[in-house]
Amino acid sequence: MKFIEDPPEGEYLPALYKGEDMTGHEFGRYRVLGRSGTKRYSEKKIVAIWAAECLDCGNEYKASVQRIRDRKYGCHNCAHKTMSGNKHARWTGGEHVPGYFAAKFRAKLDRRTQTLEWALTTEYLDEQWITQGGHCAYTGWELQFGRTGLQAREQTASLDRIDSREGYVPGNVQFVHKDINLMKWNHSETRFVELCRAVAEYRKENPSV
């Protein structure tokens, strides 16, 4: 394979792709500045490297022609902003509460022998989240939704039924920290708060226990 000439340091050559000069062309959120060099992968494979700028942040990046042409959402940082959370093309749910969060709790109902009602809409969950300011109803801790896979452990938000005898219906749910929800179990809110207060008062009087 013929070796492609590299441009002088700090300069660019025409970014040729299949005989056409791509310099100045825009691909997704990238604008091609020119060819900045080559990269050798093997004795026979040498790939042209293009310089391009992200149209969102203006930073310059250098990558292969294929990578530049495929980068529809600009550089990594800008793409993350565009494709994360409710800006992602596959996002389901409301403005704040993701669709998978509600689906997880509905799936639990399907696996239970007893029948619990689910009457929560995406709009209601969003309104409840806003009302609580994204904080746990019991501790005031800030809550967050995680993502799937290994990053699911980042999620701290959980949905608590204030009266555990009732289902997931308006007026009977609140967002709490997942550890707090685990501790509350099937206790009523009154009983749970009573237990927490008893533990706190006892340890305050008996710090060495």
ABEGO torsion letter per residue (X at the ends): XBBBBBBBBGBBBBBBBGGBBABGBBBEABBBAEBAEBBBABAABBBBBBBBBBAAAGBBBBBBAAAAAABAAEBAAAAAAAABEAABAABBEBAABBAAAAAAAAAAAAABABBBBBABBAAAAAAAAAAAGGBBAAAGBBBBBBBBEAAAAABABBBBBABAABBBBBGABBBBBAAAAAAAEABBAAAAAAAAAAAAAAAAABAAX
